[in-house]
Amino acid sequence: MKITQRTVSLMIMFVFLFVVGSIIAVRTVAYLEAGFELKGFLVQVITYVIALTGWLTLFIYSYIKGDFKDIEGPKYDLLEREEKLIEADKKAGRY
């Protein structure tokens, strides 16, 4: 099986959903076991769902925009910029 960037992106998304869902479930059980009323519980769940929706929207936007296509590129760009800055400093006598 070939592992593509799309597969990795989807796995990251599913792990994120699993972790957030697990946190919501554990907090829900703890909240209800403590004897609090349902209104406060619903406020927390709605807040978690809104936050999760925001994170998923950002993830999907980044995926569609192509931020996950070239993961190694920014690293090399940064190294090239650093080399240019060092050369400029050497020419100016500051290095």
N, C-alpha and C positions, 0 to 999 in steps of 0.2 A: 504494500500500500504506500502510495506516495503522499508524503506529508507536505501540504501546501500552506501558504500563508493564510489562506482562507480557513483551513482546518484549524490552524493554531489560533486564529482570531476567534473562531466559534467556540473552541475549547476554553479559552480565557473567559469569554462571555458566560458560558455555562457554569464554570467554576465560580465566577462572580455571583451569578444568580443563586447558586447553591449556598454559598457562604451567607449572602444577605438573607435568603429565605430561612436558613438555619438560625441566624441571629433573631429574626422576627419570631420564629416559632418558640425559641427558648425564652425570649422576653415575654411573649404572650402567655406561656404557661406560668412563668414566675409571677406575672402581673395578676393573673386570675387566681392563682393559689394564695396570693397575699390578701385576697378578699376585696380588692378595689372594684369600683363599679364599672359597668360596661362602657359608659361614655368616655372616660379617660382612655380606656383600651382602644376604642375606635379612633380617637384622636392620634394616638401613637401609630396605629397601623396605617392610617391615611398619610401621616407624615412620612413613614417609611416607603410607602408606595410612591409618593410624589418624588422623594429623593432617588429611588431606584429608577423611576421613569426618566428623570433628568440624566442620570449616569448612563443609562442605556441609549438615550438620545445622543449624548456626546460620543459614545462609542460607535454607534451606527454612522453618525456624521463623519467621524474620523475615518472609518472604514470606507465609506463611499467616496470621500475626498481623496483617498489613496495614501493615507499616512502610514499604513502597514505594508505597502508594497516594497519600499526600499528602506529596510530597517538599518542597514549598515551605512547608507549614504551620509547621514548627518555626522557620523563619527569621522569620516574621512574629510568632510567639509571643514569641521572644526580643527582637525590636525593641519590641513592646508592653510587655514587662516592663521593659526598659531605660527607656522613656519614663515609666513609673509610678515607677521608682526615682528618676529625675531630678526629677520633680515632687515627690516626697516629700522629697528633699534640699533643693529650693528652698523648700518650706514650712518646713522645719526650719532654714533659714538656713545650710546647709553647702555650697551650690553656688554 
